């Protein structure tokens, strides 16, 4: 999006833990000299790399924009989730929020969490954007309830996979599909425990993911919390009727085109899926995704922010 209107230099930070001292110094120099040759830094996630970018921007008289993804301001000790639970990282998050020239939140829910942590100089809420021309309906829908996430021990609770599988037991006539790569050995246990109407798919390509979005009538996001829900927006854009929990930004994303259930409530979830399948609300879900969560809309809003800086 940025490259459409501006010359962009990228510093790729990687997603794993900090490497050797040489690697960390190399990254620090790359960020510093990158800031030296630019007008605005645009950082995804309030973490070590954006901490350096914001400090260098202030030192060199440049502007800085940081997108808060959600984890950085989350404080969920019940599931051990959130950067705020780490005192050292929490200090850096606090610094970033207070010293960046503009903080971008991905939902109103996330904006509220950011403001609970620190007071930014300026904060804007811009929803995440998806390519609605790619994530589009095609072919006949089937009586399939789909959920998408990495399969791990942690995500059984965080993503509500236990509720999804238990709801399948109550609806044996409906096909349930859990699509996502396995991060640990828990997938084997889930397969052994799941009823016959649950299919586990480890996608081999993005096309396979898109194919299941297009086949499924219902998409389930049964998470403990979500700051936005990219898979949810993608599925809505493919005319899936959403069934989501009453947590985080999920009701905000769904609006009035889906069904909201209490987190962990198997009976309510199964009932909502039963009502969603024949509801015919798929086109309305796509319309909402195209109007509010399109990449074009996000691009326009980001350009507006950059222009004002």
Secondary structure, DSSP 8 states (H G I E B T S, - for coil): -HHHHS--------SSS---HHHHHHHHHHHHHHHHT-SEEEEESSSHHHHHHHHHHHHHT-EEEEEE-SGGG--BTTTTB-GGGSHHHHHHHHHHHHHSSEEEESSHHHHHHHHHH---S-EEE----B-TTTS---S--EEEEEEE--B-HHHHHHTTHHHHHHHHHH-TTSEEEEE--BSSTHHHHHHHHS-TTEEEE--SSHHHHHHHHHHEEEEEE--S--SS-HHHHHHHHTT-EEEEESSTTHHHHHTTSEEEE-TT-HHHHHHHHHHHHTS--HHHHHHHHHHHSBHHHHHHHHHHHHHH-
